[in-house]
Amino acid sequence: MAEPGAVAGLEEVLTCPICLGIYRDPVSLVCGHSFCKACVQEACRRRPCPFTCPLCSAWADTAMELQPNIQLRSIVQKFLEAPARQEEGECEGQREEEGEDSGQGDKVILCDFCLQEPQAAVKTCLSCEASLCRAHCSKHSTNSLLKDHVLIEPCDAHLLAERRCPQHGKLLEGYCRTDSVCICVLCCVAGPHRKHKIDTLEEAFGQAQSVFPETLETAKEHEAALNQSIANLLKQEEDVKAKESLLRDQLESLFKEMCLQLDNKKREVLKALSHHEEQQLSQIQMEVQKHKEEKDAASCNVQELEALRDQKDLLLFTKSFATIRARKRKQLTNKDGVELPRPPIILDKLTTDTTLRLFRQFLSDMQSLFEVPPVQEHLTSVHQGTIYPYNANVVSASSWSSLQFGLLNPSDAILPIKSNESFSQGCHFWEVDTSNAHHWKLGIINPKLECYLQMSHGSLCVFLGQTMITAKGFPTALKVVRVELDCRRNTLSFYNVSVKDRDATESLRLLEAVSIPSNYPAYAIFGVLDGSLKLL
């Protein structure tokens, strides 16, 4: 009787590598490996062409008739006729292990050799490019011809493709430090990396492990910086939403107040119109009532005179006629109707056009208030054909300190600097700190004339060309002057903006507003006799 170990060894030799069962109708491929005929046909149907041997990956032409392995078939028949009851327990244990393996997670790699009920793969052979379950992996490992194959953790066809060189189809077994890419052997020998610095995957892995903590820390710091940046952006987004919501509420309140005042004015005007109508109707009704009373008296006289016509008694006729004739009768005017009071509102074409024009001007002014006027850089200047390298925002009097100051010729008293920036349309303003100067001028110049605000000898004067528009005492609190040019309305305004961070009515006080000719472009001018001016 054969030993159990010998029987087990013979059974392993007579086992089909695909179905892991005793050969049934065994056939051989050109490479010499044998399989069940049905297993080879099913594997050929399931695997893409060209078909390769499941064991050695040798090309096999299944279109040719598979050669029956008669000798192997005889050995299998002899083996099946021998008593081998001990095999049943081992098969049951193997099926239990396979059942445990099948209870893995939902996303598993299935064995490529299991035909009836594919089991979960435990390894993937890089040489065979096939995934193996526990049983097939055991057969694969014990085969002396396949001992050099590389087994890795289970992976699908996509990951297998990534392990091969896309140019040569070989396994990626090296690392190019020059290009920081994984390469195959042919890339090192005949490819574009042959003169580069090449390491094995083991060396590259060791070097990567050495710098891994530092790289991880750098990545974490970058991630933290990105998180902080995202948090800042989200906070900025919330701030924008909050500011826009506040602005929207303020606009709603503003337009609501405007509509309320417009409705109040409308009711006031309509009420005045109604009151005027009532006065006119009342006066007409009074006149109508008077005329009706006089008409009744006249009708009574007519009736009495008609009756008196037939009176034959001389005394009675004369007496009655004298009485009727003596009654007073109010002399009627030649004009029709009555003189009525003047209406409080005269709405003719001129009034309508004027009202609409003023309303459109109001809308335009309101639109200009909502626009943010640009603040220009004015101190890059040209004077007498020479470019002076002034400070970015300061005008000093050192360049012309020898000039004499006086009011006899105010336009030449302070030599101005003209800005390179010019203005032809829109609304513009600039604010200047005058606290370090006692004699200065600020304004504009256009092709026709100058318009400016000048401080001299404690007086604040506004000039349009050679003409002094106004002159007033210098306000001691004047430190910052705002010059505002409105090219649409052709106005130049000067404001005292020395008070900051308070109510808008307190921080912006009008000094003077001048209507200027519409000659553009206009340039900002700055002049100082002593001290300096600073553009804010």
LOTI-292615 format. One record per residue (C-alpha): residue in one letter; residue number from 1; x, y, z. Coordinates in steps of 0.25 Angstrom, whole numbers, plus 5000, padded with zeros to 4 digits. Each point is the difference from the previous one (the first is absolute). Last residue first. Layout:
REM residues N
 residu num    u    v    w
      A NUM    X    Y    Z
...
//
This chain:
REM residues 536
 residu num    u    v    w
      L 536 4992 5449 5005
      L 535 5008 5010 4992
      K 534 5010 5007 5009
      L 533 5003 5015 4999
      S 532 5013 5006 5005
      G 531 5006 5012 5007
      D 530 5001 5013 4994
      L 529 4995 5006 4987
      V 528 4991 4988 4996
      G 527 4993 4997 4987
      F 526 4992 4988 4995
      I 525 4993 4999 4987
      A 524 4990 4989 4994
      Y 523 4999 5000 4985
      A 522 4988 5002 4991
      P 521 4997 4994 4987
      Y 520 4991 5007 4997
      N 519 4993 5014 4999
      S 518 4986 4999 5005
      P 517 5001 5014 5007
      I 516 5000 4999 5015
      S 515 4988 5002 5010
      V 514 5006 5002 5014
      A 513 4997 4993 5013
      E 512 5006 5005 5013
      L 511 5003 4996 5014
      L 510 4991 4988 5001
      R 509 5001 4992 5013
      L 508 5002 4985 5000
      S 507 5004 4994 5013
      E 506 4988 5006 5008
      T 505 4989 4996 4990
      A 504 5006 4986 4998
      D 503 4999 4997 5015
      R 502 5014 4998 5006
      D 501 5012 4992 4997
      K 500 5008 5012 4995
      V 499 4999 5015 5002
      S 498 5010 5007 4991
      V 497 4991 4998 4987
      N 496 4998 5015 4997
      Y 495 4995 4999 4986
      F 494 5003 5007 4986
      S 493 4991 4999 4988
      L 492 5003 5001 4985
      T 491 4987 4999 4992
      N 490 4998 4997 4985
      R 489 4988 4991 5003
      R 488 5005 4988 4992
      C 487 5015 5003 5003
      D 486 4998 5000 5015
      L 485 5013 5004 5006
      E 484 5001 4998 5015
      V 483 5012 5006 5008
      R 482 5000 4996 5015
      V 481 5008 5008 5010
      V 480 5006 4994 5013
      K 479 5005 5009 5011
      L 478 4989 5011 5002
      A 477 4997 5001 5015
      T 476 5005 5014 5000
      P 475 4990 5004 4990
      F 474 5007 5011 4991
      G 473 4991 5012 4999
      K 472 4993 5002 4987
      A 471 5002 5005 4985
      T 470 4991 4996 4989
      I 469 5000 5000 4985
      M 468 5013 5007 4997
      T 467 5002 5002 4985
      Q 466 5013 4998 4994
      G 465 4996 4986 4995
      L 464 4990 4995 5009
      F 463 5005 5003 5014
      V 462 4996 4995 5014
      C 461 5006 5007 5012
      L 460 5003 4995 5014
      S 459 5006 5011 5008
      G 458 5010 4998 5011
      H 457 5011 5007 4993
      S 456 4999 4990 4988
      M 455 4992 4988 4997
      Q 454 4995 4998 4986
      L 453 4989 4992 4994
      Y 452 5001 4998 4985
      C 451 4994 5002 4986
      E 450 5010 5002 4989
      L 449 4997 5004 4985
      K 448 4997 4997 4986
      P 447 5008 4987 4997
      N 446 4996 4994 5013
      I 445 5006 5002 5014
      I 444 4995 4994 5013
      G 443 5000 5003 5015
      L 442 5009 5001 5012
      K 441 5009 5012 5005
      W 440 5009 5002 5011
      H 439 5006 5009 5011
      H 438 5000 4995 5014
      A 437 5005 4986 4998
      N 436 5001 4988 5009
      S 435 4986 4998 5003
      T 434 4996 5000 4986
      D 433 4996 4985 4998
      V 432 4994 4998 4986
      E 431 4988 4992 4996
      W 430 4997 4997 4985
      F 429 4987 4999 4993
      H 428 4995 4996 4986
      C 427 4986 4999 4993
      G 426 4999 4996 4986
      Q 425 5006 5005 4987
      S 424 5012 5007 4995
      F 423 5010 4999 5011
      S 422 5015 5001 4999
      E 421 5012 4992 5007
      N 420 5013 5007 4998
      S 419 4998 5009 5011
      K 418 5003 5015 5000
      I 417 5009 5006 5010
      P 416 4996 5014 5004
      L 415 5009 5012 5002
      I 414 4994 5008 5012
      A 413 4998 5015 4998
      D 412 4998 4998 4985
      S 411 4985 4999 4999
      P 410 4999 5010 5012
      N 409 5007 5012 4993
      L 408 4999 5011 5011
      L 407 4998 4989 5010
      G 406 5015 4998 5004
      F 405 5010 4989 5002
      Q 404 5014 5002 4995
      L 403 5007 4987 4994
      S 402 5013 4996 5006
      S 401 4994 4988 5006
      W 400 4997 4994 4987
      S 399 5006 4985 5000
      S 398 4999 5000 5015
      A 397 4985 5002 5001
      S 396 4997 4985 5001
      V 395 4989 4992 4993
      V 394 4998 4986 5007
      N 393 4993 4988 4994
      A 392 5010 4991 4993
      N 391 5012 5010 5004
      Y 390 5003 5009 4989
      P 389 5010 4996 4988
      Y 388 4997 5013 4992
      I 387 4998 4998 4985
      T 386 5004 5013 4993
      G 385 4992 5006 4988
      Q 384 4996 5012 5009
      H 383 4994 4991 5011
      V 382 4996 4986 4997
      S 381 4994 4992 5011
      T 380 4999 4986 5006
      L 379 4992 5006 5012
      H 378 4986 4997 4995
      E 377 4997 4986 5003
      Q 376 4985 4998 4997
      V 375 4989 4997 5010
      P 374 4989 4994 4992
      P 373 4986 5004 5004
      V 372 4991 4990 5006
      E 371 4987 5001 4994
      F 370 4988 5000 5009
      L 369 5000 5015 5001
      S 368 5001 5002 4985
      Q 367 4987 4992 4999
      M 366 4994 5009 5010
      D 365 5004 5012 4991
      S 364 4995 4994 4988
      L 363 4987 4997 5006
      F 362 4998 5014 5005
      Q 361 5004 5005 4987
      R 360 4989 4991 4994
      F 359 4990 5006 5010
      L 358 5004 5014 4997
      R 357 4998 4998 4985
      L 356 4986 4993 5003
      T 355 4996 5012 5009
      T 354 5005 5010 4989
      D 353 4993 4993 4989
      T 352 4987 4999 5008
      T 351 5000 5015 5004
      L 350 5003 5004 4986
      K 349 4989 4991 4994
      D 348 4990 5006 5011
      L 347 4997 4996 5014
      I 346 4997 5012 5008
      I 345 4998 4996 5014
      P 344 4995 5009 5012
      P 343 4988 5004 4991
      R 342 4997 5015 5000
      P 341 4987 5004 5007
      L 340 4987 5001 4992
      E 339 4993 5012 4994
      V 338 4986 4996 4997
      G 337 4992 4995 4988
      D 336 4998 5008 4987
      K 335 5004 5014 4998
      N 334 4991 5012 4998
      T 333 4997 5002 5014
      L 332 4986 5000 5006
      Q 331 4993 5012 5006
      K 330 4994 4996 5013
      R 329 4984 5004 5000
      K 328 4994 5008 5011
      R 327 4985 5000 5001
      A 326 4994 5014 4997
      R 325 4994 4995 4987
      I 324 4991 4990 5007
      T 323 4995 5011 5010
      A 322 4998 5010 4989
      F 321 4992 4990 4992
      S 320 4991 4996 5012
      K 319 4997 5015 5003
      T 318 4997 5004 4986
      F 317 4991 4988 4997
      L 316 4993 5001 5013
      L 315 4997 5015 4997
      L 314 4996 4999 4986
      D 313 4990 4988 5002
      K 312 5000 4992 4987
      Q 311 5010 4989 5003
      D 310 5002 4991 4989
      R 309 5015 5002 4999
      L 308 5002 4999 5015
      A 307 5000 4984 4999
      E 306 5011 5000 4990
      L 305 5008 5010 5008
      E 304 4998 4991 5013
      Q 303 5005 4988 4992
      V 302 5012 5007 4995
      N 301 5003 5006 5014
      C 300 4999 4986 5006
      S 299 5010 4994 4989
      A 298 5010 5011 5003
      A 297 5000 4997 5015
      D 296 5002 4985 4996
      K 295 5011 5004 4991
      E 294 5007 5008 5011
      E 293 4999 4988 5009
      K 292 5005 4991 4989
      H 291 5012 5010 4997
      K 290 5004 5000 5015
      Q 289 5000 4984 5000
      V 288 5008 4999 4988
      E 287 5010 5010 5005
      M 286 5001 4992 5013
      Q 285 5001 4987 4992
      I 284 5012 5006 4991
      Q 283 5007 5004 5013
      S 282 4999 4987 5006
      L 281 5004 4993 4987
      Q 280 5012 5009 4999
      Q 279 5004 4997 5015
      E 278 4998 4985 4998
      E 277 5009 5000 4988
      H 276 5011 5007 5007
      H 275 4998 4990 5012
      S 274 5001 4989 4990
      L 273 5013 5006 4993
      A 272 5006 5002 5014
      K 271 4997 4986 5004
      L 270 5006 4995 4986
      V 269 5012 5007 5003
      E 268 5002 4995 5014
      R 267 4996 4986 4996
      K 266 5011 5000 4989
      K 265 5010 5006 5010
      N 264 4997 4989 5010
      D 263 5001 4990 4989
      L 262 5013 5006 4996
      Q 261 5005 5000 5014
      L 260 4996 4985 5002
      C 259 5006 4996 4987
      M 258 5013 5007 5004
      E 257 4999 4993 5014
      K 256 4998 4987 4993
      F 255 5011 5002 4990
      L 254 5010 5003 5012
      S 253 4995 4988 5008
      E 252 5001 4991 4989
      L 251 5014 5005 4997
      Q 250 5004 4998 5015
      D 249 4994 4986 4999
      R 248 5008 4997 4988
      L 247 5013 5006 5006
      L 246 4998 4991 5012
      S 245 4997 4988 4992
      E 244 5012 5004 4991
      K 243 5009 5001 5012
      A 242 4995 4987 5006
      K 241 5002 4993 4987
      V 240 5014 5006 4998
      D 239 5003 4996 5015
      E 238 4996 4986 4997
      E 237 5008 4999 4988
      Q 236 5012 5006 5007
      K 235 4998 4989 5011
      L 234 4999 4989 4989
      L 233 5013 5006 4994
      N 232 5007 5000 5014
      A 231 4995 4986 5003
      I 230 5005 4996 4986
      S 229 5014 5006 5003
      Q 228 5000 4993 5013
      N 227 4997 4987 4994
      L 226 5010 5003 4989
      A 225 5011 5003 5011
      A 224 4996 4987 5007
      E 223 5001 4992 4988
      H 222 5014 5006 4997
      E 221 5004 4997 5014
      K 220 4995 4986 4999
      A 219 5007 4998 4986
      T 218 5013 5005 5007
      E 217 4998 4991 5011
      L 216 4998 4988 4991
      T 215 5012 5004 4992
      E 214 5009 5001 5012
      P 213 4994 4986 5005
      F 212 5002 4994 4986
      V 211 5015 5004 4998
      S 210 5006 4987 5005
      Q 209 4989 4992 4995
      A 208 5002 5006 4986
      Q 207 5015 4996 5001
      G 206 4996 4986 5004
      F 205 4990 4998 4989
      A 204 5009 5006 4989
      E 203 5011 4990 5005
      E 202 4990 4989 4999
      L 201 4994 5004 4987
      T 200 5014 5000 4994
      D 199 5007 5013 4997
      I 198 5004 5006 4987
      K 197 5007 5014 4998
      H 196 4998 5003 4985
      K 195 5008 4996 4988
      R 194 4991 4989 4996
      H 193 4987 5007 5003
      P 192 4995 5003 4986
      G 191 4999 4985 4997
      A 190 5011 4990 4996
      V 189 5006 4994 5013
      C 188 4992 5007 5011
      C 187 4987 5001 4993
      L 186 5002 4985 4996
      V 185 5001 4997 5015
      C 184 4987 5006 5003
      I 183 4997 5014 5006
      C 182 4994 5007 5012
      V 181 5001 5015 4999
      S 180 5007 5012 5007
      D 179 5006 5005 4987
      T 178 5015 5000 5005
      R 177 4997 4990 5011
      C 176 4996 4990 4991
      Y 175 4994 4988 5007
      G 174 5001 4985 4997
      E 173 4992 4988 4999
      L 172 4988 5004 4992
      L 171 4995 4987 4993
      K 170 5002 5000 4985
      G 169 4990 5004 4990
      H 168 5010 5008 4992
      Q 167 4994 5014 4999
      P 166 4989 5000 5010
      C 165 5009 4994 5010
      R 164 4993 4990 5009
      R 163 4995 5001 5014
      E 162 4989 5010 4996
      A 161 4994 4989 4991
      L 160 4998 4991 5012
      L 159 4993 5011 5007
      H 158 4990 5001 4989
      A 157 4999 4985 4999
      D 156 4995 4999 5014
      C 155 5009 4998 5013
      P 154 5002 4989 5010
      E 153 5012 5001 5008
      I 152 5013 4996 4993
      L 151 5006 4988 4995
      V 150 5013 5000 4991
      H 149 5002 4987 4992
      D 148 5014 4993 5002
      K 147 4993 4988 5006
      L 146 4992 4998 4988
      L 145 5007 4988 4993
      S 144 5001 4993 5014
      N 143 4985 5000 5002
      T 142 4998 5001 5015
      S 141 4997 5015 5000
      H 140 4989 4999 4989
      K 139 4993 4988 5007
      S 138 4999 5008 5013
      C 137 4996 5012 4992
      H 136 4989 4992 4993
      A 135 4994 4996 5014
      R 134 5001 5014 5006
      C 133 4994 5007 4989
      L 132 5009 5005 4988
      S 131 5000 5013 4992
      A 130 5007 4999 4986
      E 129 5010 5008 4993
      C 128 5008 4988 4999
      S 127 5013 5007 5003
      L 126 4994 5010 5009
      C 125 4993 4989 5008
      T 124 4989 5005 5009
      K 123 4997 4995 5014
      V 122 4989 4997 5009
      A 121 4989 4999 4990
      A 120 4985 4999 5004
      Q 119 4993 4988 4994
      P 118 4994 4998 4987
      E 117 4989 4989 5000
      Q 116 5000 4992 4987
      L 115 5012 5005 4993
      C 114 5011 5003 5011
      F 113 5013 5003 4992
      D 112 4999 5015 5000
      C 111 4997 5001 5015
      L 110 4992 5012 5004
      I 109 5005 5013 5005
      V 108 4991 5006 5011
      K 107 4991 5012 5002
      D 106 4988 4995 5009
      G 105 5009 4996 5012
      Q 104 5004 4986 5003
      G 103 4991 4988 5002
      S 102 5005 4992 4988
      D 101 5013 4997 5008
      E 100 4992 4993 5011
      G  99 4993 4992 4990
      E  98 5014 4996 4993
      E  97 5005 4996 5014
      E  96 4987 4991 5002
      R  95 5002 4994 4986
      Q  94 5014 4996 5003
      G  93 4996 4994 5013
      E  92 4990 4992 4992
      C  91 5010 4995 4990
      E  90 5009 4996 5011
      G  89 4989 4991 5006
      E  88 4997 4994 4987
      E  87 5014 4996 4997
      Q  86 5001 4990 5011
      R  85 4991 4991 4992
      A  84 5010 4997 4990
      P  83 4997 4986 4994
      A  82 5007 4998 4987
      E  81 4991 5000 4987
      L  80 5002 5015 4999
      F  79 5015 4999 5000
      K  78 4999 4989 4988
      Q  77 4991 5010 4992
      V  76 5009 5011 5003
      I  75 5012 4992 4995
      S  74 4993 4996 4988
      R  73 4996 5015 4996
      L  72 5014 5004 5002
      Q  71 5005 4990 4990
      I  70 4989 5004 4990
      N  69 5003 5015 5001
      P  68 4990 5005 4989
      Q  67 5006 5010 4991
      L  66 4991 5012 4999
      E  65 4995 5003 4985
      M  64 5006 5013 4995
      A  63 4992 5013 5002
      T  62 5006 4999 5014
      D  61 5013 5005 4996
      A  60 5008 5002 5012
      W  59 5010 5011 5004
      A  58 5009 4997 5012
      S  57 4995 5007 5013
      C  56 5006 4989 5008
      L  55 4989 4995 5009
      P  54 4987 5005 4994
      C  53 5005 4998 4986
      T  52 4998 5012 4991
      F  51 4988 5003 4991
      P  50 5002 5012 4990
      C  49 4989 5003 5002
      P  48 4992 5005 5012
      R  47 4996 4990 5012
      R  46 4986 4994 5002
      R  45 4999 4991 4988
      C  44 5014 4995 5001
      A  43 4998 4997 5015
      E  42 4987 4993 4996
      Q  41 5007 4991 4989
      V  40 5012 4997 5009
      C  39 4991 4996 5012
      A  38 4991 4991 4991
      K  37 5013 4993 4995
      C  36 5005 4998 5014
      F  35 5014 5005 5000
      S  34 5014 4996 4997
      H  33 5013 5008 4998
      G  32 5009 4996 4989
      C  31 5003 5013 4993
      V  30 4992 4996 4988
      L  29 4987 4998 5009
      S  28 4996 4987 5006
      V  27 4986 4994 5002
      P  26 4994 4992 5012
      D  25 4986 4994 4999
      R  24 4997 5003 5014
      Y  23 5013 5003 5008
      I  22 4997 4999 5015
      G  21 4995 5013 5006
      L  20 5007 5014 5002
      C  19 4992 5006 4989
      I  18 5011 5007 4993
      P  17 5013 4993 5004
      C  16 4994 4986 4998
      T  15 5004 4991 5010
      L  14 5007 4987 4997
      V  13 5013 5004 5005
      E  12 4994 5004 5013
      E  11 4992 4987 5001
      L  10 5014 4993 4999
      G   9 5005 5007 5011
      A   8 4988 4998 5009
      V   7 5001 4985 4996
      A   6 5015 4999 5004
      G   5 4997 5007 5013
      P   4 4989 4990 5003
      E   3 5009 4988 4997
      A   2 4995 4991 4989
      M   1 4995 4986 5004
//
